[in-house]
């Protein structure tokens, strides 16, 4: 059995109208994505910051890190950790947000992350 292939001119799958429609769709998608991200991060500030504050290991259970090889710019080897909404961060007086998280902490502004040795955190021991 023989098959005869039609070797005529190839059909144009994307006409000028189709190319324009595809270009408009891609541009609209890019603009929509940019505006959505811009609104989320610049206006709504719908994300949280991870804050490390100084901690006294003699009276509190603190996170402990080994600063022999590398220590972050804050230089804290014992610290307390907090999550704070980005909309509240401009009210902080310093990078540890001690005026919000430590002095007048409210439930909706600052959430403390507790050190838990059972899940693998390095914690300090409070001697009593």
C-alpha positions in Angstrom: 0.0 0.0 0.0 1.3 3.4 -1.0 0.7 6.7 0.7 0.8 9.9 -1.2 1.9 12.9 0.8 0.8 16.3 -0.1 3.9 18.4 -0.6 2.0 21.6 -1.1 3.0 24.9 0.6 3.1 24.6 4.4 0.0 26.0 6.1 0.6 29.1 8.1 -0.5 28.2 11.6 -0.1 31.6 13.2 -1.5 34.4 11.2 -0.7 38.0 11.8 -3.8 38.1 14.0 -2.7 35.1 16.0 0.8 36.5 16.6 -0.7 39.8 17.8 -3.1 38.0 20.1 -0.4 35.9 21.5 1.8 39.0 22.1 -1.0 40.8 23.8 -1.7 37.8 26.0 2.0 37.4 27.1 2.3 41.2 27.8 -0.9 41.2 29.8 0.3 38.2 31.8 3.6 39.9 32.6 1.9 43.2 33.6 -0.6 41.3 35.7 2.1 39.3 37.5 4.2 42.4 38.2 1.2 44.4 39.5 0.1 41.5 41.8 3.6 41.1 43.3 4.1 44.9 43.6 0.7 45.2 45.4 1.5 42.3 47.8 5.0 43.5 48.8 4.7 47.3 48.6 1.1 48.1 49.6 -0.4 45.2 51.5 3.0 44.1 53.0 1.6 40.6 53.3 4.8 38.9 54.5 6.8 38.6 57.6 10.3 39.3 58.8 12.4 36.8 60.9 13.9 38.9 63.7 16.8 37.9 66.0 17.0 39.7 69.3 19.6 39.5 72.1 18.9 36.9 74.8 20.3 36.3 78.3 21.0 32.5 78.5 21.2 32.6 82.3 17.5 33.6 82.7 15.9 32.6 79.4 15.9 29.7 77.0 17.7 31.0 73.9 18.7 29.7 70.5 22.5 29.0 70.4 24.7 29.2 67.3 28.4 28.4 66.9 30.1 31.5 65.7 33.5 29.9 65.2 33.2 29.5 61.4 30.6 32.1 60.5 28.4 34.5 62.5 25.8 36.8 60.9 26.3 40.6 60.9 24.3 41.0 64.1 27.0 39.0 66.0 24.5 37.2 68.2 25.6 33.7 69.3 22.6 33.4 71.7 19.4 35.0 70.6 15.6 34.9 70.7 13.7 34.6 67.4 10.5 36.5 66.4 8.3 36.8 63.3 6.9 40.3 62.7 4.6 41.5 60.0 6.2 43.7 57.4 3.6 46.4 58.0 4.8 46.7 61.6 8.6 46.7 60.8 8.8 50.5 60.1 7.8 51.0 63.8 11.0 49.2 65.0 13.7 51.4 66.4 16.5 48.9 65.6 16.9 45.7 63.6 16.1 43.5 66.6 12.7 45.3 67.1 13.2 45.2 70.8 10.8 48.1 71.3 7.9 46.1 69.8 8.9 42.4 70.6 10.4 42.8 74.0 8.9 45.9 75.7 5.3 46.1 74.5 4.6 42.9 72.7 1.1 42.3 71.5 -0.3 39.1 70.0 -0.9 40.6 66.5 2.5 42.4 66.2 5.1 39.9 67.3 5.2 36.1 67.5 8.0 34.5 69.4 9.5 31.4 67.9 10.4 29.1 70.9 13.5 27.1 70.9 12.7 23.4 70.8 15.6 20.9 71.2 13.3 18.0 70.3 13.0 19.3 66.7 16.8 19.8 66.4 17.2 23.4 67.6 20.4 24.3 69.6 19.0 25.7 72.8 20.6 27.1 75.9 20.0 25.5 79.3 18.6 27.7 82.1 20.2 26.9 85.4 18.0 27.5 88.4 
